[in-house]
């Protein structure tokens, strides 16, 4: 994976991982890291459905111009005589969510074992090298401030619980 990195630095997760590493040795971490990676990649994808950041805050709504541009590309969104939204256009407008127009970014998250299986990275190669319009611009916002940050990578409270459960399961085997 290329692009940008976020490092999760949660004391309870790191302590649990240290206990696991002491028990199975760093070379035996791969199975747990695989399970953690699968879980966190799925959790990241779910954020696109809920429109929430890892900290639980809601993503900024779509800008008016973005909504209008998307509606303009939908045939039958506007009445020919009135120029007002049709039922189809209203339904389309109500269903518009940030970062899910095509689903390409949402569906392209995956995990990869790193450091010989002692760690895991979750991310996307979608637009990896691009700041303008790429994954980084959506995670952090555009440099010019026109596109707000809509963070999707990170460890939510539920993710933390899940990771700790995975580690606990691997400690008990």
N, C-alpha and C positions, 0 to 999 in steps of 0.2 A: 504494500500500500504506500502511496505517496501522498503528498499534500500537506496536511497539518496534523498535529497531534495534541491530544488532551491527556493528561496523566491524572488518574484518580489517586488521591492521597488520603484515604480514609483509614484512620488508626485501627479501628476494629477489624476491618477487612484485611489490612496488612498484617496485623497480629495473628489472625486466623491462618492466613497464607503462610506465615513464618512457622507456625506450629505444624502445618501440613508438610512443609518442606523439610522440617526436622525429622518428621516421621517417615516420609517416603523418599527423602533425598531429592535434590533438584531434578534429577533425571526421571523421577517418578511422578512429576507434577502434570505431565501432558494430559492425562485422562481428566483430571479436575479442570484444567485450563480449557480443554475442549468443551466440557459441560458448561463452564462459565461463559465461554465465548458464544456458544449457541444461544444461551439464555439472554445475554446482553444484546446480541444482534437482533433477536426477536423483539425484545423490549424497545430497542431503538426504533424499529419499524412501527411498533404500535404508537409511538409518539406522533406519527404523522396522522393517524386516525383520530387521536384525541386533541391534537393541536396544542400539546403542552410540553414545556421544557422539563429537563430532569428535576429541576427544583420545584416543579408543580405549577409554575406560573403559566398563564395562557400565552400563546404566541400572538403577536400583533396581527390584527385583521388585515385582509388584503386592502390595498389602496383603491380608492374609487376608480382611478384610471386603469388599474389592472382588471377590475371587475368589468368595466365598460369594454375594454379591449377583448376580453374573453367572450362577453356577450355578443359583440360584433362578429365574432368568428362562428357563432352558432346560427345556422339557418333557421329562420322562423322564430327567433327570439323577440323580434319586434313586429308589431302589427304594421302592415303596409300602409293602411290609411291613417292610423292614429300616431304611429311611431312610438307607441307605448309598449311596455313589455307584455308579451303574451303569457299564457299559463306556462308554456314551455320555457320561456325566458325567465319567468319568476322562479320556477322550480330550479333552473340552472343556477340562478343567482343565489338562491338559498343554500344550494349544495356546494358552493365554491369554498374551498378551504386553502389556506396557505400551503405551498410546497407539494400539492398533490394533483396538479393539473393533469399530468401524464402518468404519475406513479413511478416514473423511472428512478428517481432518487430513493424513494421509500423502499422499493423492491430490491435495491442493489447493495444493501448492507450485508456484510459477511464478517467472519472472524478468521483470524490466522494465528497459529501458534508462533511464538517468537522465543528467542533465547533457548533453543533446543527443547521447547515445550514447557519451560519454566514460567512463561508468561503468555498473554494473549492480547491481540490488538483487534479492535472492532472498528470498522470503517467502510468506506466506499472508494472505488476508483472512478466513480462517476464524476466527471469534471474535475478530477483530482488536481490537475496543474493550473486550473483557472481560478483567479480570484473573482473576476467579473462573471457572475452567473453560475459559478461552481458551488460545490458543497460548502467551501469556506465562507463565501459571502452569505449563505443562509445561516450558518452557525454563528458567525460574528457580526453580521451586518456589513453593508457596503462601506467602503472608505469614505464616500461622499455623503453618507447618511441617508440616502434615498431608499435603501432597502434595510428594514429593521432586522436586528438579530432575531433568529428563531432557533434557539439551541435545541439540538436533538441528541448530541453526544454528551454523555456524562452518566453519573451514577445517581439514580433516584433513590428515595427512601425504600421503595419496594424492591429495587434492584439490589440494594445493600442487603436486605433481608434474604433475598433469593440466593445471592452469592454466599452469604454466611451459611445458609442451609446446604448448599452444594458442598462447601468445604467440610461442614459437619458430617455430611453423608460419607465423604471420602475419608475422613478421619476414623469413622466407625467401621470401615471395611478392612 
